[in-house]
């Protein structure tokens, strides 16, 4: 694994997240008139500039656990520590959490296994597992067995989001990330992802109605849709489509994450998901230094990236 790839991804997530936090829930028309171009402070969550949210916190909780290897119980333990103590919070506290994530973590606290703690209802398809799934790609970077990849992604998503739709969204995202990690150009990586996912699901017996919801991503070219055809709510399918759309329609890290934020709605999560991809694609040096410098707990994130990189290199 090349140097700084983990830094590119994790800082990519956190910077995008922090750009979006102050304007979460602002609609697109407001942001057309008042576009975000830099860190802002306070506003929605009354947090200082450079503050990231639960998106990054849970991403870091997963990354922290992977520094010791893959252990679903340990990952869940980190999620509980975050919820109860602010572990891996930007300022050591929790100020934002989705409903499905909260209910699932509360089940963990009561002793439920992380294999059964996630919400499984159709109404539980928020973006709360997609926003934190990225680090598992580094654990799976040398894995070619799609069954193993799907199973692992399903386990991690299902700690909080166990419905097929959320799991499948995470699977699509990770398959694309694994292509980017091979230094494949983004449009070729997108096509490779489509081919691999479609080939994988053939004959698996997955619910055809569920799979058809991903038609625009898997059978068409998401890049070619118009902005008014791209939604940016907290629904997992909207977040996945919006992140891909921003990535495919821009040519730099900073343009990608600002495009994601300025779509409005669930601004921090759309930008975190897109930011992880853009960080991987363009590299750590492409993330504006001023945004890195102003990011909460920059040194802690850097040290986490170093440890995870050492662990992943030792797995080879």
Secondary structure, DSSP 8 states (H G I E B T S, - for coil): --TTHHHHHHHHHHHHHHHHHTTTT--HHHHHHS---S---BTTTTB-TT---HHHHHHHHHHHHHTT---HHHHHHHHHHHHHH-TT-TTSS-----HHHHHHHHHHHTT--TTT-SB-SGGG-BSTTGGG-TTHHHHTTT---HHHHHHHHHHHHTTTB-SHHHHHHHHHHHHHHHHHTTT--HHHHHHHHHHHHHHHHTTS---HHHHHTTHHHHTS-GGGS-GGG---SSBHHHHHHHHHHHHHH-SSHHHHHHHHHTT-SSHHHHHHHHHHHHHHHH-GGGS-HHHHHTSTTHHHHHHHHHHHHHHHHHH-
